[in-house]
Amino acid sequence: MPIYEYHCEKCDKNFECLVLGGDTPACPACGTQEVARLMSACGFVSKSGAGAAAKRAAADSGCSGCGSTNCSSCGH
């Protein structure tokens, strides 16, 4: 069961939520379901030295919304 990060469109708060199936969570601050799922940061660290190259590649990304170099949600 994944934990996703969300942004509330109504009160402008970010929150995390455990999501089951296709459920849409409600904002814990205001209760609305007008939320957008955010792209989360990677949850692991490379010990092989490749992490530095990946970090540089993410920094060179044309996307200001995330660290990915190929993001299908924003087209970069």
Beta strands, then each sheet from edge to edge (+ up, - down):
strand 1: 3-8
strand 2: 14-18
strand 3: 35-37
sheet 1: 2+ 1- 3+
end
